């Protein structure tokens, strides 16, 4: 049984209805007979006769008028209004249909309230539902053999390993996986069963894989497998058949191991063999085992593709005997063993010692010497082999050798001498090495400049550079300088330490200074010059220019705005602004919020407005300068008087001529401070005179001139002065708030 319902449809407040559709299904073959019913549910009491419409998958079951009565004044209820709306569907697979439940013309009468409404309600909803279908077979799985593959065939050794892919039943039934198999033994032309009597290897709902033991079958037996899936009612299609599966055959052994005999005078010897074949077409690898002096065999090669093996015998005692066994391996099983002859290590002479040279530097002809070696058998030393950096450079019958150093070798190349003694039987000793190495002498390198990284300096430049050592010996340095790309002047040529402080107090400010340095070693070889970056003696930054307030002017704002200009930094350095006011010093980095441009430091010309913290009444002097990181600019100063406004709030909302004229006077005082002329007011206000709105407009205009000066000085200032004037119609009464607004602006501009 299925059910679906609408949300609530509002009726006369606060009542509401919901439409509910319920259905049952009966499956027979490909036919699904569905019986629908429709229910009306309401939050509170409802009573009346209305049409109840129902449509399923395009079939309209009509809209009969049906009596509905249920619920209480405060309780919900429901009425089944339509039943036995039966529809038959014939299909395969899944089926989704659309259903609609509606009440097309519901004139709602409230029984409890005894009132009615002319409003027509039309509750209706449409939705899609899914119907059931008949059983479907599970999909056909794929089959795979997980045994290793050689070419086009799978080779199995101990077990036959087969897996079916996972499938999902369309009806969500439990899936059972079935795998079948057969075999065909060598020399037979027919297939035989493996597994149970039905050739079944797997029949399981919990596993998709099988590992079937095949050791009971002859090597070379062929196998084939197939399978399907089933859900207990029907089965899937049959998988493809895999028939290229064989039980692995043993690989062929190595024919023989060479050499057939051996008496070795070297530190190692090599055995070799031909690559074996495999009847299955595999490429066998080699497992090699070694026995020393009849002891247990140990594996020295594992699954190797090599056809030779070199045995290191340098650390073995003379007379040690060696024997090998080789097995070919096809990845699954080994062949029978092939055994080598017995090999023997010969005795070697003692290695040369006391080999010279073993340190220092050299050029051209170099005499190499060493002590004499001995032959344990007493047969004597035939000759010595001389090596430089493990490369043979010659032989000698004596205990010395003259070596000519190649001109093409780079300077400071290291050379290590080693000597090898060879006895009269051709047996070589261990290589004797010098205890150290020597080098080819090299001219010194140009010193790399290290400091300073800065560009501009006041009095001294502390120079440092890379400390150079040439052929293990200290060097001397020659330091020169030039001004503005002129002639070079030597400061010193006897420096041992990699540092020098140059006084530049005698060099004109703004001039460029460049240095070069070279070094010389005890062999008289000099390095190339290394050149420093170009430095400059710092120029004094320009003093700022203060524009406003005007010198010796008067302001009524205790936090006046100081308008000034800083100039381009002559050396393109960053300038920090310093402002002294009210007994304190502020700067553009720590007090960025007090500056209209808040960059902190500046290199270009900038117009800036500085807003003072509150100043006391009386004469105030503002001092402004910049610092480029090395030196201060000259100071710029401006003196003015702070006289806080004596204008008070209106008393009893009355405007006196004295107050009005005082406001005009103080506005002109502010205008003078910011370089503006006195505003020419129309008439003087006398006692008893009628104050017209144009006098207000005059004061507003006079104030706006000041604000324009401030705002236009630094147009990028985010803290611009803005005035939104109190509104009042012209030639009407002037509100006290209009006058009070102007007073507050006078005090704060």
Wavefront OBJ file of the C-alpha trace (Angstrom):
o trace
v 0.000 0.000 0.000
v 1.243 3.476 -0.845
v 0.154 6.905 0.303
v 0.851 10.522 -0.656
v -0.688 13.728 0.679
v -0.729 17.433 -0.045
v 0.170 20.233 2.281
v -2.567 22.198 4.027
v -4.803 24.432 1.867
v -6.125 27.440 3.863
v -9.917 27.902 4.247
v -11.658 30.449 6.363
v -9.113 31.276 9.052
v -7.902 29.328 10.935
v -9.230 26.148 9.302
v -7.432 24.291 6.516
v -7.763 21.022 4.574
v -5.325 18.411 3.265
v -5.971 15.896 0.432
v -4.689 12.319 0.931
v -4.400 9.636 -1.795
v -3.901 5.967 -0.853
v -3.413 3.075 -3.274
v -2.914 -0.681 -3.312
v -1.357 -2.764 -6.095
v -1.974 -6.296 -7.411
v 0.684 -7.741 -9.734
v -0.133 -10.527 -12.270
v 2.443 -11.114 -15.004
v 2.959 -7.760 -16.694
v -0.313 -6.373 -15.334
v -0.540 -4.146 -12.260
v -4.107 -3.439 -11.022
v -4.128 -0.356 -8.792
v -7.014 0.659 -6.486
v -6.942 4.362 -5.462
v -8.875 6.085 -2.651
v -9.094 9.778 -1.737
v -9.505 11.272 1.767
v -10.194 14.852 2.900
v -8.568 15.845 6.220
v -9.177 19.164 8.051
v -7.688 20.846 11.134
v -11.119 21.569 12.645
v -14.832 20.767 12.127
v -16.040 20.825 8.512
v -19.435 19.955 7.011
v -20.797 20.292 3.517
v -21.264 18.726 0.065
v -18.549 19.349 -2.496
v -17.104 17.881 -5.687
v -14.083 15.575 -5.260
v -12.091 15.133 -8.482
v -9.417 12.423 -9.148
v -7.203 11.780 -12.247
v -4.644 8.909 -12.564
v -2.309 8.572 -15.558
v -4.678 10.585 -17.769
v -7.839 8.747 -16.634
v -10.372 11.142 -15.096
v -12.484 9.334 -12.494
v -14.944 12.250 -12.420
v -15.982 14.878 -9.887
v -19.059 13.621 -7.984
v -20.546 15.725 -5.207
v -19.871 14.073 -1.896
v -21.031 14.830 1.605
v -18.162 15.676 3.989
v -18.721 16.004 7.748
v -16.120 15.446 10.425
v -14.102 17.010 13.229
v -14.955 19.296 16.114
v -14.570 22.958 16.845
v -11.003 22.418 18.062
v -10.245 18.899 16.795
v -9.228 17.524 13.376
v -10.996 14.811 11.406
v -11.086 13.116 8.019
v -13.591 11.633 5.553
v -12.872 9.053 2.865
v -14.575 10.691 -0.118
v -13.588 8.401 -3.052
v -12.948 4.621 -3.159
v -12.528 1.849 -5.739
v -10.982 4.050 -8.397
v -9.408 1.093 -10.159
v -6.956 1.334 -13.053
v -5.007 -1.461 -14.769
v -1.471 -0.943 -16.187
v 0.344 -3.389 -18.497
v 4.101 -2.778 -18.750
v 7.559 -4.189 -18.152
v 10.265 -2.586 -16.116
v 9.474 0.407 -13.934
v 6.401 2.635 -14.178
v 5.886 6.174 -12.938
v 2.452 7.862 -13.213
v 0.935 11.250 -12.449
v -2.069 11.561 -10.109
v -4.182 14.618 -9.318
v -6.587 15.044 -6.369
v -8.766 18.165 -6.218
v -11.916 19.867 -4.843
v -12.768 22.176 -7.784
v -15.435 24.459 -6.205
v -15.589 24.441 -2.434
v -17.856 27.170 -0.978
v -16.969 26.878 2.664
v -19.614 27.278 5.376
v -18.386 27.502 8.951
v -20.839 25.385 10.965
v -19.607 26.415 14.384
v -19.481 30.101 13.633
v -22.719 30.038 11.689
v -21.278 32.182 8.974
v -20.579 31.685 5.318
v -18.364 33.258 2.690
v -18.714 33.852 -0.974
v -15.099 32.848 -1.532
v -14.568 29.722 -3.604
v -11.714 27.442 -2.471
v -10.077 25.056 -4.903
v -7.692 22.694 -3.049
v -5.716 20.683 -5.617
v -2.355 18.895 -5.890
v -0.558 16.775 -8.494
v 2.345 14.399 -7.919
v 4.174 11.481 -9.481
v 4.242 7.994 -7.933
v 6.201 4.855 -8.828
v 4.393 1.548 -9.332
v 5.810 -1.922 -8.778
v 6.978 -4.260 -11.575
v 7.584 -8.007 -12.067
v 10.855 -9.858 -11.257
v 13.811 -9.214 -13.512
v 16.861 -11.400 -14.007
v 20.141 -10.063 -12.640
v 22.611 -8.673 -15.190
v 25.178 -10.997 -16.724
v 28.489 -10.671 -14.837
v 31.892 -10.721 -16.466
v 34.383 -13.504 -15.695
v 38.135 -13.209 -15.256
v 41.042 -15.540 -14.527
v 43.449 -14.003 -12.008
v 46.284 -16.465 -12.630
v 49.407 -14.928 -14.172
v 49.421 -14.600 -17.931
v 52.237 -15.392 -20.376
v 51.467 -14.159 -23.862
v 47.875 -15.177 -24.571
v 47.691 -17.964 -21.927
v 47.087 -18.038 -18.200
v 49.491 -20.347 -16.294
v 48.319 -21.876 -13.019
v 50.560 -23.699 -10.557
v 48.777 -24.739 -7.344
v 45.256 -23.362 -7.847
v 42.972 -22.207 -10.611
v 41.774 -18.710 -9.584
v 38.560 -17.332 -11.141
v 36.382 -14.303 -10.244
v 32.977 -13.011 -11.372
v 32.251 -9.272 -11.389
v 29.726 -7.890 -8.884
v 26.168 -7.330 -10.177
v 23.044 -5.835 -8.583
v 19.636 -7.461 -8.988
v 17.029 -5.051 -10.443
v 14.542 -6.215 -7.786
v 17.149 -5.999 -5.007
v 16.960 -9.779 -4.586
v 19.971 -11.623 -3.172
v 22.360 -12.604 -5.974
v 24.001 -16.034 -6.113
v 27.222 -16.416 -8.154
v 27.879 -19.688 -10.062
v 31.174 -20.733 -11.725
v 31.673 -23.911 -13.827
v 34.880 -25.564 -15.055
v 36.283 -28.382 -17.183
v 39.764 -29.784 -17.977
v 41.508 -31.440 -20.924
v 44.626 -33.416 -19.996
v 47.667 -33.754 -22.313
v 47.116 -36.312 -25.082
v 43.301 -36.261 -24.676
v 40.861 -34.728 -27.143
v 37.847 -34.376 -24.798
v 36.909 -32.216 -21.828
v 36.266 -33.621 -18.358
v 34.417 -32.177 -15.391
v 36.135 -30.451 -12.462
v 34.384 -29.401 -9.293
v 31.166 -31.310 -8.448
v 29.207 -33.651 -10.693
v 27.771 -30.656 -12.555
v 31.217 -29.127 -13.185
v 30.306 -26.519 -10.561
v 33.250 -24.830 -8.831
v 31.295 -22.083 -7.014
v 27.668 -21.690 -5.896
v 27.553 -18.867 -3.387
v 25.724 -15.726 -2.292
v 28.685 -14.499 -0.258
v 31.617 -14.993 -2.629
v 32.368 -14.223 -6.279
v 35.767 -15.950 -6.417
v 37.063 -19.525 -6.338
v 40.553 -21.047 -6.004
v 40.397 -24.636 -7.257
v 43.321 -26.958 -6.381
v 44.823 -28.447 -9.571
v 47.929 -30.248 -8.302
v 46.173 -33.596 -8.927
v 46.163 -32.938 -12.685
v 49.170 -33.506 -14.982
v 51.282 -30.503 -15.956
v 50.139 -29.137 -19.305
v 46.445 -29.796 -18.519
v 44.134 -27.232 -20.170
v 41.171 -25.680 -18.282
v 38.091 -23.692 -19.284
v 35.631 -21.780 -17.037
v 32.317 -19.906 -17.368
v 29.506 -18.743 -15.080
v 26.350 -16.781 -14.433
v 24.364 -14.968 -11.696
v 20.914 -15.932 -10.368
v 18.375 -14.489 -7.898
v 16.570 -17.698 -6.892
v 13.860 -17.135 -9.524
v 15.781 -16.687 -12.725
v 19.361 -16.480 -13.922
v 21.393 -14.050 -15.926
v 22.915 -14.816 -19.259
v 26.064 -16.996 -19.352
v 29.449 -15.287 -19.261
v 32.030 -15.732 -21.951
v 34.176 -18.888 -21.633
v 37.856 -18.559 -20.720
v 39.706 -21.569 -22.138
v 43.319 -20.341 -22.388
v 44.292 -21.660 -18.942
v 47.042 -24.301 -18.501
v 48.735 -26.011 -15.611
v 52.319 -24.781 -15.702
v 55.164 -26.972 -16.999
v 58.602 -27.131 -15.303
v 61.167 -24.842 -17.019
v 64.275 -26.308 -18.645
v 67.532 -26.217 -16.620
v 70.715 -24.303 -17.523
v 72.880 -26.483 -19.788
v 76.259 -25.785 -18.126
v 78.170 -23.173 -16.114
v 81.376 -21.675 -17.519
v 84.345 -21.600 -17.122
v 84.733 -25.345 -16.715
v 87.619 -24.790 -14.266
v 89.253 -21.790 -12.562
v 92.296 -20.670 -10.554
v 91.842 -16.936 -10.039
v 94.449 -14.335 -9.295
v 92.058 -11.365 -9.282
v 89.793 -9.864 -6.609
v 86.793 -11.285 -8.393
v 85.827 -13.791 -11.031
v 82.841 -14.180 -13.331
v 80.802 -17.223 -14.235
v 78.292 -17.284 -17.087
v 75.620 -19.484 -18.646
v 73.189 -19.591 -21.534
v 69.629 -18.403 -20.996
v 67.337 -21.437 -20.441
v 64.038 -21.994 -22.285
v 60.546 -22.753 -20.992
v 58.027 -25.148 -22.567
v 55.172 -22.706 -21.800
v 56.890 -19.857 -23.615
v 57.799 -18.038 -20.435
v 61.146 -16.267 -20.010
v 62.707 -17.982 -16.982
v 64.729 -16.060 -14.438
v 67.737 -17.352 -12.523
v 68.140 -18.337 -8.878
v 71.858 -18.727 -8.141
v 73.250 -20.404 -5.001
v 76.849 -20.330 -3.736
v 78.756 -22.618 -1.376
v 82.178 -21.659 0.069
v 84.541 -24.365 1.237
v 81.752 -26.979 1.277
v 79.484 -24.957 3.622
v 75.729 -24.609 3.114
v 74.560 -22.955 -0.083
v 73.316 -19.347 0.110
v 71.280 -17.553 -2.567
v 73.265 -14.800 -4.342
v 70.863 -14.073 -7.257
v 67.067 -14.039 -6.932
v 64.778 -14.024 -9.943
v 67.485 -12.380 -12.039
v 67.548 -12.015 -15.811
v 71.370 -12.070 -15.804
v 73.439 -14.597 -17.760
v 76.581 -13.977 -15.680
v 77.609 -13.388 -12.121
v 80.745 -11.835 -10.661
v 81.893 -13.151 -7.308
v 83.894 -10.754 -5.183
v 86.688 -12.695 -3.498
v 88.769 -9.767 -2.270
v 87.925 -10.351 1.375
v 88.143 -14.130 1.226
v 91.147 -16.086 2.330
v 93.488 -17.406 -0.300
v 92.671 -21.011 -1.137
v 88.928 -20.521 -0.642
v 86.868 -22.909 -2.826
v 83.636 -21.877 -4.577
v 80.807 -23.963 -6.030
v 77.524 -22.793 -7.609
v 74.041 -24.214 -8.322
v 71.645 -22.643 -10.785
v 67.858 -23.111 -10.960
v 65.756 -21.623 -13.745
v 62.454 -20.143 -12.487
v 59.387 -19.398 -14.603
v 57.628 -17.376 -11.901
v 55.797 -20.425 -10.570
v 58.239 -23.324 -10.188
v 62.004 -24.018 -10.379
v 63.840 -26.423 -12.679
v 66.258 -29.087 -11.528
v 69.691 -27.731 -10.473
v 72.773 -27.283 -12.673
v 76.036 -27.497 -10.671
v 79.286 -25.652 -11.526
v 82.911 -26.905 -11.300
v 84.927 -25.958 -8.195
v 86.729 -22.600 -8.402
v 89.749 -21.560 -6.236
v 91.194 -18.171 -5.143
v 94.976 -17.547 -5.494
v 97.210 -15.685 -2.981
v 97.886 -11.996 -3.675
v 100.900 -9.802 -2.887
v 100.898 -7.217 -0.095
v 99.547 -3.800 -1.073
v 101.935 -0.826 -1.416
v 101.988 1.716 1.463
v 103.561 5.113 2.287
v 102.333 6.628 -0.960
v 103.231 10.258 -1.668
v 102.164 13.009 -2.348
v 99.115 12.941 -0.098
v 98.472 16.712 0.526
v 99.196 20.267 -0.671
v 99.268 21.762 -4.149
v 101.304 21.002 -7.220
v 101.856 22.032 -10.835
v 103.570 20.343 -13.799
v 105.786 17.302 -13.035
v 104.924 15.426 -9.858
v 107.093 12.660 -8.345
v 105.051 9.754 -6.930
v 106.686 7.245 -4.570
v 105.726 4.240 -2.401
v 107.211 1.395 -0.382
v 108.015 -2.058 -1.794
v 105.417 -4.893 -1.829
v 106.164 -8.578 -1.108
v 104.843 -11.788 -2.669
v 103.694 -14.384 -0.073
v 104.709 -17.219 -2.422
v 108.206 -15.648 -2.768
v 108.058 -15.516 -6.513
v 108.494 -11.774 -6.569
v 106.779 -8.630 -7.857
v 106.759 -8.143 -11.594
v 105.608 -4.468 -11.719
v 103.458 -1.767 -10.149
v 100.432 -0.035 -11.633
v 100.005 3.687 -10.852
v 96.506 5.209 -10.616
v 95.450 8.849 -10.311
v 91.844 9.205 -9.182
v 91.418 5.487 -9.898
v 92.501 5.945 -13.524
v 95.603 4.046 -14.658
v 98.324 6.500 -15.723
v 101.340 4.171 -16.073
v 103.438 1.276 -14.760
v 106.791 1.088 -13.059
v 109.319 -1.630 -12.282
v 110.614 0.532 -9.376
v 108.905 2.200 -6.414
v 108.578 5.686 -7.966
v 106.930 7.287 -10.969
v 106.979 10.812 -12.473
v 103.532 12.023 -13.482
v 102.913 15.077 -15.678
v 99.798 16.982 -14.590
v 97.568 17.696 -17.630
v 97.305 21.391 -18.568
v 93.683 20.829 -19.488
v 92.741 19.856 -15.925
v 90.842 22.578 -14.096
v 92.408 24.422 -11.195
v 91.851 22.946 -7.733
v 91.142 19.534 -9.152
v 91.897 16.935 -6.502
v 94.193 13.991 -7.162
v 94.427 10.812 -5.122
v 97.275 8.384 -5.834
v 96.844 4.627 -5.556
v 99.309 1.826 -6.357
v 98.718 -1.816 -7.189
v 101.423 -4.532 -7.102
v 101.314 -7.415 -9.600
v 103.257 -10.620 -8.910
v 104.986 -12.749 -11.522
v 101.883 -14.988 -11.738
v 99.664 -12.028 -12.619
v 98.010 -11.839 -9.207
v 97.294 -8.235 -8.201
v 97.445 -6.895 -4.706
v 94.844 -4.788 -3.042
v 95.139 -1.187 -4.134
v 97.213 0.948 -1.765
v 95.904 4.513 -1.441
v 97.610 7.707 -0.314
v 96.229 8.921 3.003
v 95.043 12.172 1.416
v 94.897 14.059 -1.868
v 96.679 16.976 -3.473
v 95.304 19.694 -5.747
v 96.232 21.613 -8.833
v 97.076 25.202 -7.896
v 94.495 27.833 -8.870
v 94.433 31.631 -9.175
v 92.195 33.261 -6.575
v 88.576 34.038 -7.374
v 87.168 37.541 -7.395
v 85.695 38.275 -3.961
v 81.916 38.451 -3.913
v 80.440 41.596 -2.409
v 78.325 40.988 0.659
v 77.481 44.334 2.233
v 76.072 46.858 2.361
v 72.693 46.229 0.739
v 71.438 49.810 1.287
v 72.063 52.474 -1.357
v 72.260 55.803 0.485
v 74.678 56.720 3.276
v 75.492 59.747 5.405
v 79.110 59.623 6.578
v 80.645 56.116 6.339
v 80.086 53.074 4.140
v 80.955 49.765 5.939
v 82.179 47.521 3.124
v 82.471 43.749 3.491
v 83.167 41.015 0.965
v 83.776 37.289 0.670
v 86.884 36.051 2.472
v 89.061 34.361 -0.138
v 91.574 31.565 0.358
v 93.785 30.569 -2.556
v 95.447 27.163 -2.532
v 94.995 27.032 1.202
v 96.869 30.312 1.722
v 95.424 33.694 2.681
v 95.391 36.530 0.126
v 95.783 40.320 0.105
v 93.089 42.684 -1.183
v 93.263 45.842 -3.287
v 90.261 48.180 -2.819
v 89.538 51.128 -5.167
v 86.685 53.586 -5.614
v 85.453 56.200 -8.098
v 83.044 59.122 -7.992
v 80.354 59.586 -10.664
v 81.988 56.986 -12.984
v 85.294 58.925 -12.966
v 88.854 57.687 -12.466
v 89.559 54.877 -9.997
v 91.409 55.720 -6.787
v 93.152 53.005 -4.733
v 92.134 53.108 -1.090
v 94.458 50.276 -0.012
v 96.270 47.259 -1.499
v 97.500 45.576 1.694
v 94.261 44.458 3.291
v 94.199 41.027 4.884
v 90.703 41.205 6.431
v 87.612 41.176 4.146
v 86.233 44.511 5.386
v 86.858 48.253 5.165
v 84.990 51.366 6.339
v 85.185 54.244 3.877
v 84.567 57.795 5.180
v 82.525 59.757 2.627
v 82.228 63.029 4.541
v 84.378 64.765 1.916
v 82.168 63.603 -0.970
v 79.488 65.972 -2.215
v 75.938 64.982 -1.325
v 74.151 63.322 -4.228
v 77.337 61.979 -5.836
v 77.480 58.298 -6.752
v 80.212 56.054 -5.334
v 81.345 52.717 -6.823
v 83.938 50.242 -5.533
v 86.029 47.461 -7.056
v 88.177 44.839 -5.392
v 90.634 42.124 -6.376
v 92.921 39.770 -4.460
v 96.368 38.234 -5.011
v 97.803 34.914 -3.743
v 101.356 33.956 -2.756
v 101.962 32.631 -6.288
v 101.528 36.156 -7.643
v 98.225 35.289 -9.281
v 95.504 37.913 -9.160
v 91.787 37.563 -9.370
v 89.546 39.595 -11.704
v 87.964 42.728 -10.288
v 84.638 42.417 -8.537
v 82.446 45.516 -8.707
v 80.099 46.718 -5.999
v 76.660 48.189 -6.468
v 76.527 51.956 -6.884
v 76.047 53.872 -3.650
v 75.228 57.527 -3.107
v 75.916 60.118 -0.469
v 72.522 60.986 0.868
v 70.901 64.362 0.047
v 69.052 66.285 2.741
v 65.293 65.995 2.140
v 63.307 69.148 1.398
v 61.374 70.861 4.161
v 57.562 70.541 3.963
v 55.477 73.574 2.949
v 52.650 74.537 5.323
v 49.658 76.122 3.582
v 47.007 76.419 6.303
v 46.243 77.842 8.792
v 47.749 81.156 7.765
v 50.659 82.386 9.888
v 49.538 84.317 12.997
v 45.890 83.572 12.252
v 43.256 82.569 14.738
v 41.113 79.385 14.862
v 38.117 78.492 17.020
v 38.478 74.712 16.597
v 40.678 73.092 19.290
v 41.498 70.261 16.836
v 42.392 72.300 13.741
v 43.371 70.761 10.401
v 46.888 71.575 9.226
v 47.270 71.536 5.436
v 50.832 71.035 4.187
v 52.802 69.630 1.250
v 55.759 67.244 1.413
v 58.058 67.302 -1.603
v 59.543 64.558 -3.752
v 62.384 62.738 -2.015
v 65.531 63.639 -3.910
v 67.013 60.132 -3.632
v 63.675 58.325 -4.103
v 63.774 57.114 -0.499
v 60.733 56.753 1.705
v 60.030 59.762 3.952
v 58.364 59.599 7.342
v 56.489 62.737 8.399
v 56.909 64.154 11.911
v 54.549 66.745 13.418
v 55.189 68.570 16.707
v 52.072 70.107 18.257
v 50.619 70.562 21.713
v 53.872 69.467 23.350
v 53.877 66.040 21.586
v 55.426 64.624 18.436
v 53.418 62.470 16.012
v 54.579 60.552 12.939
v 52.902 59.190 9.841
v 53.600 55.545 10.718
v 52.642 55.278 14.382
v 49.843 57.869 14.063
v 48.636 57.196 10.525
v 44.992 57.858 11.483
v 45.830 61.572 12.055
v 46.974 62.035 8.407
v 44.642 62.259 5.412
v 46.997 59.999 3.384
v 47.707 56.965 5.492
v 50.566 55.419 3.498
v 52.913 55.804 6.457
v 55.922 56.775 4.327
v 56.144 58.703 1.053
v 58.581 59.322 -1.805
v 56.564 61.605 -4.116
v 55.103 65.069 -3.573
v 51.896 64.791 -1.577
v 49.276 67.239 -0.255
v 48.280 66.095 3.235
v 45.953 67.255 5.965
v 46.948 66.601 9.567
v 44.249 66.742 12.248
v 45.606 67.869 15.620
v 44.635 66.386 18.915
v 42.882 68.882 21.145
v 44.945 72.031 21.741
v 44.635 74.473 24.611
v 43.669 78.108 24.144
v 46.410 80.518 23.247
v 49.328 80.682 20.868
v 50.288 77.365 19.257
v 53.231 76.549 17.022
v 53.129 73.553 14.666
v 56.503 72.175 13.503
v 56.666 69.715 10.566
v 59.668 67.904 9.095
v 60.439 64.630 7.277
v 63.086 61.945 7.770
v 64.405 59.786 4.907
v 65.743 57.077 7.210
v 69.119 58.789 7.526
v 68.600 62.478 8.218
v 65.879 65.016 8.986
v 64.787 67.724 6.595
v 64.754 71.367 7.708
v 61.718 72.188 9.813
v 58.662 74.088 8.657
v 56.616 75.861 11.320
v 53.364 77.736 11.577
v 52.155 79.829 14.562
v 48.492 80.566 15.176
v 46.162 81.211 18.077
v 43.518 78.807 19.356
v 40.554 80.728 20.734
v 37.671 78.459 21.485
v 34.352 79.880 20.366
v 32.391 81.763 23.055
v 29.177 81.173 21.216
v 26.613 79.502 23.459
v 23.457 77.692 22.732
v 20.379 79.762 22.216
v 18.536 80.826 25.319
v 14.835 80.295 25.232
v 15.179 79.767 21.480
v 15.868 83.512 21.025
v 18.353 85.020 18.642
v 20.003 88.266 19.704
v 21.739 90.668 17.354
v 24.871 90.251 19.461
v 24.870 86.491 18.908
v 24.158 86.848 15.236
v 26.952 89.397 14.653
v 29.374 87.337 16.780
v 28.676 84.323 14.543
v 29.478 86.402 11.447
v 32.701 87.652 13.042
v 33.924 84.188 14.028
v 33.151 82.793 10.582
v 35.408 85.483 9.056
v 38.081 84.617 11.611
v 38.008 81.021 10.343
v 38.102 82.209 6.701
v 41.261 84.243 7.378
v 42.958 81.192 8.909
v 42.409 79.297 5.637
v 43.463 82.136 3.325
v 40.026 83.515 2.500
v 38.904 87.143 2.576
v 36.197 88.374 4.965
v 32.787 87.502 3.707
v 30.888 90.630 2.615
v 27.624 90.275 4.488
v 24.672 92.214 3.100
v 23.712 94.354 6.121
v 24.596 94.761 9.710
v 22.128 93.211 12.104
v 20.831 95.645 14.688
v 18.592 95.245 17.699
v 15.076 94.682 16.611
v 16.018 94.067 13.010
v 14.165 91.379 11.068
v 16.430 88.396 10.406
v 15.891 87.110 6.932
v 16.711 83.634 5.698
v 19.235 85.031 3.243
v 21.431 86.015 6.241
v 21.480 82.313 7.169
v 22.401 81.428 3.612
v 25.256 84.002 3.721
v 26.790 82.359 6.810
v 26.356 78.927 5.293
v 28.061 80.046 2.096
v 30.908 81.637 4.054
v 31.474 78.372 5.967
v 31.292 76.228 2.833
v 34.148 78.270 1.299
v 36.342 77.121 4.197
v 35.258 73.531 3.844
v 35.993 73.621 0.102
v 39.538 74.833 0.833
v 40.086 71.910 3.206
v 38.354 69.269 1.069
v 40.023 70.414 -2.184
v 43.494 70.465 -0.652
v 43.621 66.658 -0.515
v 40.822 65.360 -2.699
v 41.656 61.761 -1.757
v 41.008 62.438 1.942
v 38.447 59.898 3.134
v 37.655 62.137 6.130
v 36.301 65.070 4.178
v 34.251 67.766 5.871
v 30.615 67.425 4.884
v 27.667 69.604 5.847
v 24.037 68.630 5.553
v 22.180 71.835 6.399
v 19.107 71.923 8.556
v 16.205 72.417 6.172
v 13.838 75.395 6.372
v 11.692 77.152 3.842
v 12.836 80.596 2.833
v 11.009 83.580 4.361
v 9.580 81.379 7.071
v 10.413 81.394 10.727
v 14.029 80.434 11.381
v 14.221 77.505 13.774
v 16.602 77.611 16.700
v 18.137 74.348 15.423
v 19.288 76.138 12.235
v 21.223 78.698 14.277
v 22.528 76.040 16.649
v 23.856 73.968 13.733
v 25.911 76.937 12.462
v 27.279 77.545 15.982
v 28.446 73.916 16.244
v 30.103 74.104 12.824
v 31.955 77.309 13.841
v 33.290 75.482 16.904
v 34.470 72.461 14.899
v 35.833 73.917 11.630
l 1 2 3 4 5 6 7 8 9 10 11 12 13 14 15 16 17 18 19 20 21 22 23 24 25 26 27 28 29 30 31 32 33 34 35 36 37 38 39 40 41 42 43 44 45 46 47 48 49 50 51 52 53 54 55 56 57 58 59 60 61 62 63 64 65 66 67 68 69 70 71 72 73 74 75 76 77 78 79 80 81 82 83 84 85 86 87 88 89 90 91 92 93 94 95 96 97 98 99 100 101 102 103 104 105 106 107 108 109 110 111 112 113 114 115 116 117 118 119 120 121 122 123 124 125 126 127 128 129 130 131 132 133 134 135 136 137 138 139 140 141 142 143 144 145 146 147 148 149 150 151 152 153 154 155 156 157 158 159 160 161 162 163 164 165 166 167 168 169 170 171 172 173 174 175 176 177 178 179 180 181 182 183 184 185 186 187 188 189 190 191 192 193 194 195 196 197 198 199 200 201 202 203 204 205 206 207 208 209 210 211 212 213 214 215 216 217 218 219 220 221 222 223 224 225 226 227 228 229 230 231 232 233 234 235 236 237 238 239 240 241 242 243 244 245 246 247 248 249 250 251 252 253 254 255 256 257 258 259 260 261 262 263 264 265 266 267 268 269 270 271 272 273 274 275 276 277 278 279 280 281 282 283 284 285 286 287 288 289 290 291 292 293 294 295 296 297 298 299 300 301 302 303 304 305 306 307 308 309 310 311 312 313 314 315 316 317 318 319 320 321 322 323 324 325 326 327 328 329 330 331 332 333 334 335 336 337 338 339 340 341 342 343 344 345 346 347 348 349 350 351 352 353 354 355 356 357 358 359 360 361 362 363 364 365 366 367 368 369 370 371 372 373 374 375 376 377 378 379 380 381 382 383 384 385 386 387 388 389 390 391 392 393 394 395 396 397 398 399 400 401 402 403 404 405 406 407 408 409 410 411 412 413 414 415 416 417 418 419 420 421 422 423 424 425 426 427 428 429 430 431 432 433 434 435 436 437 438 439 440 441 442 443 444 445 446 447 448 449 450 451 452 453 454 455 456 457 458 459 460 461 462 463 464 465 466 467 468 469 470 471 472 473 474 475 476 477 478 479 480 481 482 483 484 485 486 487 488 489 490 491 492 493 494 495 496 497 498 499 500 501 502 503 504 505 506 507 508 509 510 511 512 513 514 515 516 517 518 519 520 521 522 523 524 525 526 527 528 529 530 531 532 533 534 535 536 537 538 539 540 541 542 543 544 545 546 547 548 549 550 551 552 553 554 555 556 557 558 559 560 561 562 563 564 565 566 567 568 569 570 571 572 573 574 575 576 577 578 579 580 581 582 583 584 585 586 587 588 589 590 591 592 593 594 595 596 597 598 599 600 601 602 603 604 605 606 607 608 609 610 611 612 613 614 615 616 617 618 619 620 621 622 623 624 625 626 627 628 629 630 631 632 633 634 635 636 637 638 639 640 641 642 643 644 645 646 647 648 649 650 651 652 653 654 655 656 657 658 659 660 661 662 663 664 665 666 667 668 669 670 671 672 673 674 675 676 677 678 679 680 681 682 683 684 685 686 687 688 689 690 691 692 693 694 695 696 697 698 699 700 701 702 703 704 705 706 707 708 709 710 711 712 713 714 715 716 717 718 719 720 721 722 723 724 725 726 727 728 729 730 731 732 733 734 735 736 737 738 739 740 741 742 743 744 745 746 747 748 749
